Amino acid sequence: MQYDIIIVGSGPGGYVAAIRAAQLGYNVAIVEKENLGGICLNWGCIPTKALLKSAQVKEYMDHADDYGLSASSVKVNFKKVVERSRSVADGMSKGVQFLMKKNKITVINGFGVLQKGKKVQVTDADGKKTIITANHIILATGARARALPNVPIDGKKIIGYREALVLPKAPKRMVVIGAGAIGVEFAYFYHAMGTEVTIVEFFKQGLLPREDKDVSRELGRIYKRKGIKVLANSAVESVDTKGRTCKVTVKNRKNDKVEEIVCDVVLSATGIAPNTEGIGLEDVGVATDRGFVKVDEFYRTSVPGVYAIGDVIPTAALAHVASAEGIACIEKIHGMDVHPIDYNNIPGNTYCSPEVASVGYTEDAAKEAGYELKIGKFPFSASGKASAGGDKSGFIKLIFDAKYGELLGAHMIGANVTEMIGEIVVARTLETTGHEIIKSVHPHPTMSEAIMEAAAAAYDEVIHL
């Protein structure tokens, strides 16, 4: 079974790379041990957004009176909420199946292991082993939830994101360990479903510690108003699961004060670990570092003909990053003129409520890099569209280099801002300046005109503030 290209893993890195390779005329096989689409489509990006939409609709119904409407006896059918999420994920996976057939890509179900001589051994569910070969092999095996050493995931009382997607009922009380994107999204969802939620975050900044500090503070204030408890600068010392409940021991890192939180379920949302074990890396000599595969700027590993993309390499663990890496990898194999990906222009989205979106430098990072800054902020409280929509929380923050006007970073928090960050990514790619944004007429009334106003604020030209 000889192919031009074999891709191990069918997530947003693997299946996109397979399609691009097929478009360029290659004979492609993709190896997948579970469902096409990988974690993102089946257990990550897509089903979580379906859950979050249900939470948002619930919040709308709870506040129907604010819009001059009446909704009484609003009840949550948690089973149906989960069923809808799984249905959406299944539909997307079937869509990838269609794309594989359309592009004449061979799908081989099973667990793939690298072997010397540009071979992959695939073991199917029945234990049958098949050897396939190719001139080029791309590893796109993704990642899994990372557990803290002192808080092992048992799948019942201490769960990861996969279990959080399909709990049979909403728990009365939940402790979420970690306030990154996964933690704050699930915290919002379960709170909307009626769960009493406490978030424990190791870093001092609190919610979304990698975001700009102003965004973190704003989201913290909003979550507090919602009734979600946040313990920042705190560490989970242990979780006692012996009884009917979980007893979570939390230590404040500032004053060493220890408290015990009783809950029904603990969600471990402390990041991910790459799926690099047991896939033959050591056998063929593929170099790794701290569990991640080492690659060059075009995703070539230490072994000629073997490449790696997505969450198995130490770049941002985002679906759109994996897809971009897959396309760049294939096009480089094809001999095309490929520019390395600019990892400082990768947008990040968090789909809590309100949403968070960002790209480029934070204010602190820009200062550390030596830039003199012009910063413009425009609150959605001054936005006509936000007022009409009933959610005026949040703001747009733009960071410019004071000397040349370069747009260094953008940070957004508010309704639907994840749909707005793409404008900034394109603007930065085109090296757009602050004055060019100001003079680009934005439609009114829209949320996006806040971008123009924030740019104007940086240059003391803001109109509606």
N, C-alpha and C positions, 0 to 999 in steps of 0.2 A: 504494500500500500504506500505508494510514493506520491508526495505532494510537493508543490513549490513552497508553500508556507503552512506551518502548523501553528495554531494558536491555542494555548492551554488556558482555559477560562473564558467564559462568555459574558462577562459583565460589560459595562459601558466602555471599557478599554478594549476588551477582546472582540466583542461582536462588531464594534465600529471599525477596528483594524481589519477584521475579516472582510467586511463589506468594501472598504477602500481597496484592499488587495484584489478582490474580485473585479472591481471596476477597472483596475489596471491590467487585467488579463491573467492573473495568477490562478492556479488550481489550489484551492484553500480547504483545509480541514480545521474544524474547531472542536476542542475536547472540553466537555462539561460534565461534572459529576452530579449536578443537581438540575436546576431549571435554567433554561436560556434567559439571559438578562442579568444573571448573577445576583449579588446582594442588593444592588441599587434598585432594580426593578421588582425583586421579589421580597426583600426583607429590609429595605432601606428607604431611599429617596421617595419612591412612588407610594408605597402603602402608608408611610408616615404622613405624607401630605394629604392622603385621603382621610386619615384619622383627624388631622388638624382642621380639615375643612368641616368635619362634623362638629368639632369643638367650636369653630367660629360660628356656624349656623346656630348652635345652642346658645351662644352668647348673644347673637342677634335676637333670638326669640326671648331671651331673658330681659332684653332691653327694648322690646317692641314698643312699649309705651313712649319711649323717647322719640319714636318716628310717627306718633299719632295712631298707632295700631294697638290691638289688644290680642294677647295670646295667653291663654290660661291653661293650667295643668300640663305644663311642658315637662315631659318625662323622657328619660334616656333609656333606650333599648340597647344596652351595651353590646349584646350579641349581634344585633343587626349592624351596629356601627363597625364592629370588627369584620363582619361578613362583607360589608361594602368595601372595606379596605382590601380584603383578600381578593374580591372580585376585580377590583381595579388592577391589582398586581397581576392577576392571572391573565387579564386582557392584554396588558403590556407584554407579558412573556409570550403570549400567542402572536403578538405583533412581531416580535423578534424571530419567531419560527417562520413566519411568512417572509421576512426579509432574507433569511437564510436560503429558503427555497427560491425566492426571486433571483438571488444572486448566485445560485448554483453552488452554494457552500456546503461541503459535507459536514454533518454534525455527528460526532462520535460520543456516545454517552459512556462515561466512566471516569476513573481517576487516573490522571496522566502523570507519569514519572519520566524524567529525562534519563537517557542512556547515551553512552558514548557513540560517536559516529553519526551524530545528528538524528537520533532516534527518540521516539516517545513510546513507552509501554503503557497501554491503556487497559485497566482492569475494570470490567463492567460489574453490575450488581450481582451477577451470578458467579463472579470470581474468574470469569474467562479473560485471558490475557491476549492482547493483540499488539503487535509491533507496527508502528507507522514511521515513515522517514520523510524528511524534507530538507531542502537546502537552507531554509531559515525557520527557526523555532522561536516564537514569542511567548514569554511567560506573562500571564495576566491573571494570576490566581487570587488576587484581592487580599482581603484582610478579615479579621474577626474581632469581636469585642475583647478588649484587654481587661483582665481581672487583676485587682490588687492582691498582692501575696497574702495579706491578712484578711481579705474578704473574698474567698473563692466563690464563684458562681455555681449554685447548685440547680438552677433552673426552676426552682419552686419558690423559696423564700428570698433568695438572692438571685436576681435575674439580670440578663443582658437585654440588648435592644430587641433581639428576636422574640424572646418570651414576652416582652412588653407589648409587642404588636398583637398578640393573640391571647391575652389573659381571658379566662372565661367570664370574669366580672371585674368591675372597677373596685379596687380595694378601698377600705375606709381611710387608711393612712398609708402614706408612702414616703420613704426617704430616698432621695436621688443623690447619688455620689458623683459629683462632677457637674460643673455649670458651663460646659461647652455647648455646642449646637445640639447634640443629642439630648443632653440633660435638660436644657431649658425648653426644648420642644416637647418632650414627654411630660415635663412638669406642667406646662401650659395645658396640654391635652387632658391629663388626668385631673387636674384642678377643675377644668371645665366640666368634666364628667362627675364631679362631686367628691373627689378624693381630697383629703387633707394632705398637702404636700410640703415637705421640707427639703431644701436643697443644701448640700454641704459642699463647699468649694475650698480647695487647698490654698489657692492664691488670694492675696489681699484684695485685688481689684474686684472680686466677686463675679457676677454673671458675665459670661463671655469674656474671660480674662485676656484673650488675644485681640479683642476689638479695641478701638479707640476708647480711652478712659471716659470721655463724655457720654458715649453710647452705653457703656457698662453702667454708669451711674443712672442714666435715664431709665434703662430697662429695670434696674434694681428698684427705683421708685415706683414704677408701674406695677411690678410684681408684688411689691409690698401692699399697694392699694388693692390689688386683686385678692390678697389674703394668702399669698404664697410666701412661706418663711424662708429666708436665705441666711445661711451661716457662712460668711466669708472668712478667709484666713483661718480655716479650721480643717482638722484632719480626723478621719474615722479611724479610731484605734482598734475597734473590734465590733463584730456583730454576733450576738448570742441568738441562735435559732432553735434552741432546745425546746422551748415551750410552744404555745399556740401562736405567739407573736414573735416579732424580732425586737431585740433590745440593742440599739445602736449607741455605742459609746463614742462621743465626739469631744475632741480636745481643741480648745481655742489656742492658736499658735502664738497669740500676742501675750495673753496673761496666764496660759496653762490651765485655765479653768476647764473642768471636765463636766459634761452633762450626758444624761442618758435619754434617748428618744425611743419611745415605743411605737412600733408601726406593724403593719401586716406584711408589707413587701418592701424590699430594698432593691432599687435599680442601680446597678453599677454602670455608670456612663463616663468612664475614665479614659476613654480613647480606644484605639485599635492596635492590633498586632498583625504583622504581615503573615500571610499563609505561605511560608517558605520551607516549612519542615516536611520531610518525607517526599519531596518531589525530585530528588536526585541531584541537587545542586552540588553536594560534596563529591558525589561519584564522578561527575564530569568536570569538576574544577571551577565552577562558577563562584566568583568571589562575593562575599557578603560582608556587611558591617552592621553590627548590632541587630542582626536578623533581617536587614534589608539587602536586596540585591544591589551591588555596585554597578553603575552604568555610566557611559559618557553622555555627552549632550544629545546624542542621537539614539540612546537607549541600547547601545551595544554593551554586552557583558564582557567579562574577561575571556570568554570562550567564543571564538569566531563562529558566526552563524546562529548564536543564541542571544536573544534580546529580552528586555523586561520593561514593562510599563505599568502604570497604575499604582495601587496601594502597596505593591511589593517593593517599590523603590521609595527613597526618602523625599518625595515631593508631596505637595498638598494632597491629602486623601479626599479628593473630590471627583465626582463622576465626570464633570466636564474637563477636568485636567487629564484623567485617564483617556478620554476620547481624543483629546488633542494630541496626547503623546502617541496613541495608537496610529493616528493619521500621519504624524510626523515620522514615526518609525518606518511605516510602510513606504512612504514617499521617498525617504532616504534610501531604503533598500532598492527602490526602482531607479535610483540615480537622478532624482529630481533635485532642483536647487531649493533646499529646505533651510529656513531660518530657525535657529534654536528657539524654543518657547521662552518668552519673557515671563518668568515666574513672579515678577513684581507687578504684573498686570493681570493677575488672576482674580476674578471676583469671588467673594465668599458670601453665601446667603444663609440666614437662619430664619426658619419659618414659624417662629413663635408669634405671639400677638402682643404688641405690634411686631412686624417683621424687622429684621436687621440685614443690611447689605453693605459691603465695603470692598474697596480695592486700593492697592498702593500703600503708601506710608501712613501710619498713624501719626498724630502730632508729636508724640514723644520720639518715635523712630526717626522722623524727619529732622528733629532737632539734634538727635544723636549723630545723624549723618552729616551735620554741619550746615544745613540750609538755614537761611533767614526766611521767615515765613510771613505770608499773608493768609489769614484764616477768615473765612466767611461762614456764618451760620444763619439759617433761616428756619424758624419754627413753623410747624404745620398749623399752629394756633392762628397764624396770620394768613393761612391759605383758604380761599373761598371754597375750593373743591373739598378740602378736608372737613371744613365746617358743614358743608352740605351733606357729606357722607356720614357725619356723626362721629368721627374719630379724629380729633385734633392733636393727638399725642405725637411726640417725636419731632425730628428736625432733619435737615440736610446740613452737613458740615463738609466744606471743601478746603483743601490745603494747597496753597500755591507757593512756589519759589518766588520770593520777593524780587530777586534780581532779574529773572528772565520771564516770569509769568507761567512757568511750567506747572501743570496740574499734577501735584505729587500724590494726592490721595483723596478719597471721598468716603464719607461715612454717613450712613442713613439709618434712621429708625423711624418707623411709621407704617401706616397701612399701605400694602402693595409695593413697598420700596424694592423688593426683590425683582420686580418687573422694570425698575428704573435704572439699575446699576449698569446695564448694558450700554447705555448712552455714554457713561463715563469711561468704560473700557475702550470703546471706539475712539472717544476723544483723546485718551492718553496714547492710543496706538498712532493716531494722526498728529500727535504732539501739539494738540490744541492748547491755546493760552486762555487765561482768564477773561481777557477782553473779547476774545472770539466767542466764548460762551455767552457773555453778556449781550453781544450783538446778534446772537442767533435767536430769532424770535420763536418763543415757545407758545404753544396754544393755551388759551384761557377759556374756561377754568380747568386746570389739570393739576395733578400732584407734581408733575414733572417740571412745571414752571418754577418750583421751589429751587431747582438746580440753578437756573438762571439768576434767581434772586440771591442765592447763597454766594454765587460768583460776584454779583454786584456788591454784596455786603463786604466781601474781602477788599474791594476797591472803593469803599465809601460811596457807592452809587445806588444802594438799595432803595427801591421806591416804596414798597408796602410794609415797611418796618420802622 
